[in-house]
Amino acid sequence: MSGAHRVVVVGGGFGGLYAARELGRDQAVDLTLVDRRNFHLFQPLLYQVATGALAPGEIAQPLRSILRRQQNTSVLLGEAVGIDPERREILLSDGGPIGYDSLVVATGARFSYFGHDEWAPNAPGLKSLDDALEIRRRILIAFEAAEREAVPERRAEWMTFVVVGGGPTGVELAGALGEIANDTLRRDFRSINSPDARILLVEALDRILPGYPEGQSASAAHQLGRLGVTVRTRTRVIHVDDASVRVEVAGVRKDAAAEGAADVEVIPTRTVLWAAGVLASSFGRKVAEATGAETDRNGRILVEPDLTVPGHPEIFVIGDAAVQPWKDGRPVPGVAQGAIQAGKFVARTIRRRLGGETSGPFSYQDRGDVAVIGRLSGVTNIGWLGPLGRQSGFLAWMLWLGIHILYLIGFANRIVVVVRWAFSFVTHGRGSRLITGNPLLPPIEEPEPPA
């Protein structure tokens, strides 16, 4: 499209995709979407893939399929690894530079191990489909190993699961683990009793779901307890290896001289799942280095009120790659709605500029938060509904179902997921309990003969 305004969007997550969809209606724009995956992933349901409730294809949709009707849009499978802000070009890993007039950086974030990346092989996070399949493999392998392990101490290690991080992802993952142990697998094994599994949710702060009101946090902890999950707050992870987690527990020392001090505890476990902290993507950090932009301690760029990089009004950074300003000095929370609204705002801003108009600052509208904890359980924090927005149990669960179906991309996906959820609800089953990847067999040291 000769003479059209060149817009490059890096990242096909919520922010990048919604920006691309908005700009797809403007023929004055020549749009290129770049992502290292060929699909858009509905991240809020990743934990359901990780716990066998849904299959990968049910929460993902090919980007080319989503944007195929947009005649002004090209989709490229590639990884952005560098940027030249003077030449207005991004560099891909295959060496091909792409020029832009406006750039939208929506590359998201990954989990942070707080300077201990060596923990990652033993404590996978949950940000991609690959992560979800690896976590599913580890969970199922753990029960299989416990079934065959003859030594009681080693069997207990396999039957212990530690989820690190008491935010929505950690809470939902721990709740799903509780359902698997207490319901789904109850009749599947002969040598072990799956409800005997020990599931720990570890959080360094004094309560889980810190972004929710205290009452909702307490309700979530109670609902997790009914699923067999032990919530450990004020407990900080200080070491992870392939057979244990070492934690520092604040305020448990009894002697007067050490009042308020922390004790160290070793938790034997073979399965650690990480859901704590965020770290900006590598390309986001490249943009910060090239433009001299200030970042927070997690590498996210501190953007202007209109979501542009200071000194570079042609570069927008949105979603988890940015510290998006909100109110009272607080940034926009790192949730899907923050990225979706930012993507739409950036698209409107670019269109207004092309029309010679000015655009005001980004204004985030808090639609509230919903976390599901298990079958018919959950909590909500929807401020604009007042007291009605703070629900627990069945009503929260119903709201969660409706919201996730509404925002799931692809009509076929919605139908399949509704059918799958309905079948699982009636049968108490999880139809995607497949062990894939490597290794496929548990590392048994002393196998027990079949029962």
FISE-225844 format. One line per field, with one value per residue (C-alpha): residue number from 0; chain; x negated, y, z. Coordinates in nm, 2 decimals. Last residue first. Example, Ala and Ser with C-alpha at 12.3 -4.5 7.8 and 13.67 -1.06 7.14 Angstrom:
residues 2
i <- c(1_0)
ch <- c(A_A)
c1 <- c(-1.37_-1.23)
c2 <- c(-0.11_-0.45)
c3 <- c(0.71_0.78)
//
This chain:
residues 451
i <- c(450_449_448_447_446_445_444_443_442_441_440_439_438_437_436_435_434_433_432_431_430_429_428_427_426_425_424_423_422_421_420_419_418_417_416_415_414_413_412_411_410_409_408_407_406_405_404_403_402_401_400_399_398_397_396_395_394_393_392_391_390_389_388_387_386_385_384_383_382_381_380_379_378_377_376_375_374_373_372_371_370_369_368_367_366_365_364_363_362_361_360_359_358_357_356_355_354_353_352_351_350_349_348_347_346_345_344_343_342_341_340_339_338_337_336_335_334_333_332_331_330_329_328_327_326_325_324_323_322_321_320_319_318_317_316_315_314_313_312_311_310_309_308_307_306_305_304_303_302_301_300_299_298_297_296_295_294_293_292_291_290_289_288_287_286_285_284_283_282_281_280_279_278_277_276_275_274_273_272_271_270_269_268_267_266_265_264_263_262_261_260_259_258_257_256_255_254_253_252_251_250_249_248_247_246_245_244_243_242_241_240_239_238_237_236_235_234_233_232_231_230_229_228_227_226_225_224_223_222_221_220_219_218_217_216_215_214_213_212_211_210_209_208_207_206_205_204_203_202_201_200_199_198_197_196_195_194_193_192_191_190_189_188_187_186_185_184_183_182_181_180_179_178_177_176_175_174_173_172_171_170_169_168_167_166_165_164_163_162_161_160_159_158_157_156_155_154_153_152_151_150_149_148_147_146_145_144_143_142_141_140_139_138_137_136_135_134_133_132_131_130_129_128_127_126_125_124_123_122_121_120_119_118_117_116_115_114_113_112_111_110_109_108_107_106_105_104_103_102_101_100_99_98_97_96_95_94_93_92_91_90_89_88_87_86_85_84_83_82_81_80_79_78_77_76_75_74_73_72_71_70_69_68_67_66_65_64_63_62_61_60_59_58_57_56_55_54_53_52_51_50_49_48_47_46_45_44_43_42_41_40_39_38_37_36_35_34_33_32_31_30_29_28_27_26_25_24_23_22_21_20_19_18_17_16_15_14_13_12_11_10_9_8_7_6_5_4_3_2_1_0)
ch <- c(A_A_A_A_A_A_A_A_A_A_A_A_A_A_A_A_A_A_A_A_A_A_A_A_A_A_A_A_A_A_A_A_A_A_A_A_A_A_A_A_A_A_A_A_A_A_A_A_A_A_A_A_A_A_A_A_A_A_A_A_A_A_A_A_A_A_A_A_A_A_A_A_A_A_A_A_A_A_A_A_A_A_A_A_A_A_A_A_A_A_A_A_A_A_A_A_A_A_A_A_A_A_A_A_A_A_A_A_A_A_A_A_A_A_A_A_A_A_A_A_A_A_A_A_A_A_A_A_A_A_A_A_A_A_A_A_A_A_A_A_A_A_A_A_A_A_A_A_A_A_A_A_A_A_A_A_A_A_A_A_A_A_A_A_A_A_A_A_A_A_A_A_A_A_A_A_A_A_A_A_A_A_A_A_A_A_A_A_A_A_A_A_A_A_A_A_A_A_A_A_A_A_A_A_A_A_A_A_A_A_A_A_A_A_A_A_A_A_A_A_A_A_A_A_A_A_A_A_A_A_A_A_A_A_A_A_A_A_A_A_A_A_A_A_A_A_A_A_A_A_A_A_A_A_A_A_A_A_A_A_A_A_A_A_A_A_A_A_A_A_A_A_A_A_A_A_A_A_A_A_A_A_A_A_A_A_A_A_A_A_A_A_A_A_A_A_A_A_A_A_A_A_A_A_A_A_A_A_A_A_A_A_A_A_A_A_A_A_A_A_A_A_A_A_A_A_A_A_A_A_A_A_A_A_A_A_A_A_A_A_A_A_A_A_A_A_A_A_A_A_A_A_A_A_A_A_A_A_A_A_A_A_A_A_A_A_A_A_A_A_A_A_A_A_A_A_A_A_A_A_A_A_A_A_A_A_A_A_A_A_A_A_A_A_A_A_A_A_A_A_A_A_A_A_A_A_A_A_A_A_A_A_A_A_A_A_A_A_A_A_A_A_A_A_A_A_A_A_A_A_A_A_A_A_A_A_A_A_A_A_A_A_A_A_A_A_A_A_A_A_A)
c1 <- c(0.12_-0.15_-0.50_-0.67_-0.94_-1.26_-1.42_-1.13_-1.22_-0.87_-0.82_-0.73_-1.05_-0.99_-0.68_-0.33_-0.13_0.24_0.51_0.71_1.06_1.09_1.38_1.65_1.90_2.17_1.93_1.68_1.94_2.07_1.71_1.63_1.95_1.89_1.53_1.62_1.89_1.66_1.37_1.60_1.70_1.33_1.16_1.26_1.37_1.74_1.67_1.43_1.67_1.97_1.78_1.62_1.96_2.10_1.81_1.86_2.23_2.15_1.89_1.80_1.93_1.80_1.95_2.29_2.14_2.06_2.12_1.84_1.59_1.61_1.39_1.51_1.44_1.47_1.64_1.89_1.61_1.29_1.11_1.23_1.09_1.29_1.15_1.32_1.41_1.16_1.18_0.83_0.79_0.51_0.43_0.58_0.55_0.50_0.65_0.48_0.68_0.37_0.32_0.67_0.62_0.30_0.47_0.77_0.53_0.35_0.67_0.79_0.46_0.47_0.82_0.72_0.40_0.56_0.85_0.62_0.47_0.14_0.30_0.29_0.03_0.08_-0.02_0.33_0.47_0.37_0.04_-0.06_-0.39_-0.47_-0.56_-0.26_-0.02_-0.13_-0.43_-0.37_-0.65_-0.58_-0.58_-0.95_-1.09_-0.92_-0.79_-0.42_-0.13_0.07_-0.01_-0.38_-0.54_-0.76_-0.89_-0.87_-1.21_-1.09_-1.27_-1.09_-1.21_-1.33_-1.35_-1.69_-1.54_-1.77_-1.80_-1.42_-1.34_-1.58_-1.42_-1.08_-1.23_-1.35_-1.01_-0.94_-0.96_-0.67_-0.64_-0.50_-0.32_-0.58_-0.48_-0.70_-0.66_-0.91_-0.86_-1.03_-0.95_-1.26_-1.18_-1.38_-1.27_-1.21_-1.25_-0.95_-1.07_-1.42_-1.52_-1.18_-1.20_-0.90_-1.02_-0.73_-0.73_-0.82_-0.86_-1.17_-1.12_-1.33_-1.17_-1.27_-1.36_-1.47_-1.59_-1.44_-1.58_-1.47_-1.09_-0.91_-0.63_-0.43_-0.13_-0.09_0.24_0.30_0.51_0.75_1.03_1.22_0.90_0.91_1.26_1.14_0.84_1.06_1.30_1.02_0.89_1.25_1.28_0.95_1.05_0.88_0.54_0.36_0.51_0.34_0.26_-0.03_-0.27_-0.53_-0.27_-0.30_0.00_-0.07_0.10_0.05_0.19_0.39_0.69_0.51_0.52_0.22_0.16_0.47_0.51_0.79_1.08_1.00_0.83_1.09_1.23_0.99_0.66_0.77_1.00_0.72_0.49_0.75_0.77_0.39_0.38_0.66_0.49_0.15_0.29_0.50_0.21_0.09_-0.25_-0.45_-0.25_-0.40_-0.27_-0.34_-0.24_-0.58_-0.76_-0.53_-0.61_-0.98_-0.93_-0.71_-0.97_-0.78_-0.73_-0.49_-0.17_-0.37_-0.54_-0.21_-0.08_-0.39_-0.39_-0.04_-0.14_-0.47_-0.31_-0.04_-0.31_-0.50_-0.18_-0.10_-0.45_-0.45_-0.11_-0.27_-0.28_-0.27_-0.59_-0.81_-0.97_-1.26_-1.40_-1.32_-1.52_-1.85_-1.67_-1.73_-1.73_-1.38_-1.24_-1.03_-0.74_-0.72_-0.60_-0.40_-0.53_-0.29_-0.52_-0.32_-0.53_-0.42_-0.60_-0.76_-1.03_-1.09_-1.45_-1.51_-1.79_-1.63_-1.60_-1.40_-1.52_-1.28_-1.32_-1.25_-1.59_-1.65_-1.47_-1.68_-1.52_-1.63_-1.53_-1.18_-1.09_-0.92_-0.59_-0.46_-0.10_-0.02_0.29_0.44_0.69_0.83_1.05_0.76_0.71_0.84_0.73_0.38_0.35_0.43_0.66_0.58_0.78_0.95_0.64_0.44_0.70_0.91_0.96_0.62_0.46_0.21_0.48_0.71_0.41_0.39_0.74_0.65_0.39_0.62_0.34_0.33_0.15_-0.14_-0.39_-0.70_-0.47_-0.48_-0.17_-0.21_0.04_0.04_0.28_0.49_0.72_0.85_1.07_0.77_0.66_0.91_0.82_0.45_0.48_0.70_0.44_0.14_0.30_0.45_0.15_0.02_-0.31_-0.50_-0.26_-0.41_-0.22_-0.32_-0.10_0.00_-0.19_-0.22_0.00)
c2 <- c(-5.38_-5.37_-5.43_-5.12_-4.95_-4.84_-4.54_-4.44_-4.16_-4.11_-4.21_-3.97_-3.77_-3.57_-3.43_-3.56_-3.71_-3.68_-3.58_-3.39_-3.52_-3.38_-3.55_-3.46_-3.62_-3.35_-3.05_-3.20_-3.24_-2.88_-2.75_-2.94_-2.82_-2.46_-2.49_-2.63_-2.36_-2.08_-2.21_-2.23_-1.87_-1.75_-1.55_-1.61_-1.27_-1.36_-1.72_-1.60_-1.34_-1.58_-1.86_-1.62_-1.47_-1.82_-1.90_-1.58_-1.65_-2.01_-1.92_-1.56_-1.23_-0.88_-0.68_-0.67_-0.45_-0.18_-0.29_-0.05_-0.22_-0.57_-0.79_-1.15_-1.47_-1.84_-2.17_-2.38_-2.64_-2.48_-2.16_-1.92_-1.57_-1.26_-0.91_-0.58_-0.37_-0.10_0.16_0.27_0.63_0.68_1.04_1.27_1.25_1.53_1.55_1.58_1.28_1.06_1.16_1.05_0.71_0.66_0.75_0.53_0.23_0.32_0.33_-0.01_-0.17_0.00_-0.13_-0.48_-0.47_-0.35_-0.58_-0.88_-0.82_-0.66_-0.39_-0.03_0.16_0.33_0.68_0.77_0.67_0.48_0.51_0.20_0.06_-0.11_-0.46_-0.61_-0.43_-0.14_0.03_0.29_0.43_0.72_0.97_0.90_1.14_0.95_0.62_0.64_0.52_0.85_0.92_0.87_0.53_0.39_0.08_-0.26_-0.41_-0.56_-0.31_-0.03_0.11_0.45_0.50_0.55_0.48_0.19_0.04_0.07_-0.09_-0.37_-0.43_-0.46_-0.71_-0.93_-0.95_-0.77_-0.96_-1.06_-1.19_-1.52_-1.81_-2.09_-2.46_-2.69_-3.07_-3.31_-3.21_-3.21_-2.89_-2.74_-2.47_-2.16_-1.95_-1.57_-1.31_-1.11_-1.19_-1.33_-1.23_-1.32_-1.69_-1.81_-1.77_-1.78_-1.42_-1.47_-1.82_-1.85_-2.13_-2.41_-2.61_-2.98_-3.26_-3.11_-2.78_-2.46_-2.20_-1.89_-1.91_-1.66_-1.75_-1.46_-1.67_-2.05_-2.16_-2.54_-2.67_-2.96_-2.84_-2.71_-2.51_-2.35_-2.22_-2.08_-1.91_-1.75_-1.63_-1.47_-1.29_-1.18_-1.03_-0.85_-0.67_-0.80_-0.69_-0.89_-1.22_-1.42_-1.27_-1.16_-1.13_-1.40_-1.64_-2.02_-2.24_-2.59_-2.91_-3.24_-3.53_-3.77_-3.71_-3.92_-4.24_-4.44_-4.81_-4.86_-4.55_-4.40_-4.38_-4.04_-3.90_-3.63_-3.56_-3.49_-3.48_-3.32_-3.08_-2.97_-2.92_-2.70_-2.49_-2.45_-2.34_-2.09_-1.94_-1.93_-1.76_-1.51_-1.40_-1.62_-1.71_-2.03_-2.35_-2.65_-3.00_-3.30_-3.65_-3.71_-3.62_-3.84_-4.13_-4.07_-4.08_-4.40_-4.59_-4.82_-4.57_-4.70_-4.51_-4.21_-4.20_-4.20_-3.92_-3.71_-3.79_-3.64_-3.31_-3.29_-3.35_-3.09_-2.84_-2.91_-2.88_-2.55_-2.41_-2.50_-2.33_-2.02_-1.81_-2.06_-2.08_-2.39_-2.46_-2.71_-2.58_-2.22_-2.23_-2.13_-1.80_-1.69_-1.31_-1.27_-1.57_-1.34_-1.48_-1.36_-1.04_-0.90_-0.83_-0.55_-0.29_-0.08_0.11_0.40_0.51_0.17_-0.01_-0.39_-0.52_-0.88_-1.05_-1.38_-1.28_-0.97_-0.61_-0.32_-0.01_0.36_0.47_0.67_0.43_0.13_-0.17_-0.53_-0.89_-0.91_-1.28_-1.39_-1.53_-1.24_-1.13_-0.87_-0.64_-0.39_-0.64_-0.73_-1.04_-1.27_-1.12_-1.40_-1.68_-1.53_-1.51_-1.88_-1.93_-2.06_-2.16_-2.48_-2.58_-2.65_-2.90_-2.81_-2.95_-3.12_-2.92_-2.73_-2.67_-2.53_-2.32_-2.16_-2.02_-1.66_-1.68_-1.68_-1.74_-1.58_-1.80_-1.81_-1.77_-1.55_-1.26_-0.98_-0.79_-0.56_-0.28_-0.05_0.22_0.47_0.17_0.19_-0.10_-0.32_-0.06_-0.18_-0.54_-0.47_-0.28_-0.57_-0.82_-0.63_-0.57_-0.92_-1.11_-1.10_-0.92_-0.66_-0.43_-0.24_0.05_0.20_0.50_0.44_0.60_0.28_0.00)
c3 <- c(4.37_4.11_4.25_4.40_4.20_4.39_4.22_3.99_3.74_3.59_3.23_2.94_2.98_2.77_2.60_2.64_2.92_2.84_3.09_2.83_2.92_3.27_3.45_3.71_3.47_3.46_3.51_3.27_3.00_3.05_3.04_2.72_2.55_2.65_2.54_2.20_2.14_2.24_2.03_1.72_1.76_1.77_2.04_2.40_2.54_2.60_2.70_2.97_3.11_3.12_3.30_3.56_3.63_3.70_3.93_4.13_4.17_4.29_4.56_4.65_4.54_4.59_4.30_4.46_4.74_4.48_4.11_3.99_4.22_4.06_4.29_4.24_4.42_4.31_4.37_4.17_4.09_4.18_4.26_3.99_4.00_3.88_3.86_3.80_3.49_3.58_3.30_3.21_3.07_2.82_2.78_2.52_2.14_1.89_1.55_1.21_1.06_1.06_1.43_1.51_1.35_1.55_1.87_1.80_1.75_2.06_2.26_2.13_2.23_2.57_2.64_2.55_2.75_3.07_3.02_3.01_3.35_3.46_3.68_3.54_3.73_4.07_4.14_4.27_3.93_3.61_3.43_3.22_3.34_3.01_2.86_3.05_2.83_2.61_2.46_2.19_1.97_1.73_2.02_2.09_2.34_2.63_2.50_2.42_2.63_2.60_2.97_2.89_2.94_3.21_3.04_3.21_3.31_3.64_3.85_3.67_3.34_3.21_2.84_2.68_2.34_2.23_2.58_2.65_2.32_2.38_2.73_2.56_2.31_2.60_2.76_3.08_3.41_3.63_3.99_4.12_3.95_3.97_3.99_4.21_4.17_4.32_4.68_5.02_5.20_5.39_5.65_5.74_6.03_6.02_6.28_6.43_6.79_6.78_7.14_7.27_7.16_6.96_6.61_6.36_6.24_5.87_5.72_5.49_5.24_5.10_4.82_4.76_4.53_4.20_4.35_4.47_4.72_4.90_4.87_5.09_5.34_5.48_5.37_5.35_5.21_5.25_4.96_5.04_4.82_5.13_5.22_4.88_4.95_5.29_5.13_4.86_5.13_5.32_5.00_4.93_5.28_5.25_4.93_4.61_4.47_4.74_4.61_4.89_5.23_5.44_5.15_5.05_4.92_4.91_4.80_4.93_4.80_4.99_4.80_5.02_4.80_4.54_4.75_4.63_4.54_4.33_4.11_3.90_4.15_4.31_4.00_3.91_4.26_4.54_4.36_4.04_4.22_4.46_4.16_4.00_4.32_4.33_3.96_4.02_4.33_4.16_3.85_4.05_4.28_4.56_4.42_4.44_4.40_4.58_4.51_4.75_4.63_4.46_4.78_4.98_4.75_4.81_5.19_5.16_4.96_4.71_4.43_4.17_4.23_4.35_4.01_3.82_4.05_3.98_3.61_3.59_3.75_3.56_3.22_3.28_3.38_3.06_2.85_3.02_2.97_2.60_2.57_2.71_3.03_3.32_3.51_3.55_3.89_3.85_3.52_3.63_3.96_3.79_3.69_4.05_4.02_4.14_3.96_3.74_3.53_3.17_3.02_2.73_2.38_2.30_2.14_1.89_1.63_1.42_1.10_1.06_0.87_0.90_0.91_0.79_0.99_1.06_1.43_1.33_1.34_1.39_1.19_1.25_1.11_1.43_1.65_1.54_1.71_1.80_1.85_1.70_1.66_1.34_1.19_0.99_0.96_0.69_0.73_0.49_0.35_0.69_0.63_0.73_1.07_1.30_1.06_1.02_1.39_1.44_1.74_2.09_2.39_2.25_2.05_2.37_2.51_2.81_3.16_3.18_3.46_3.25_2.98_3.25_3.38_3.04_3.06_3.14_2.86_2.56_2.31_1.97_1.72_1.48_1.76_1.73_1.66_1.41_1.29_0.99_0.91_0.61_0.73_0.53_0.46_0.82_0.93_1.02_1.27_1.53_1.48_1.50_1.83_1.97_1.86_2.00_2.34_2.39_2.27_1.91_1.98_1.78_1.59_1.30_1.15_0.82_0.72_0.36_0.07_-0.13_0.00)
//
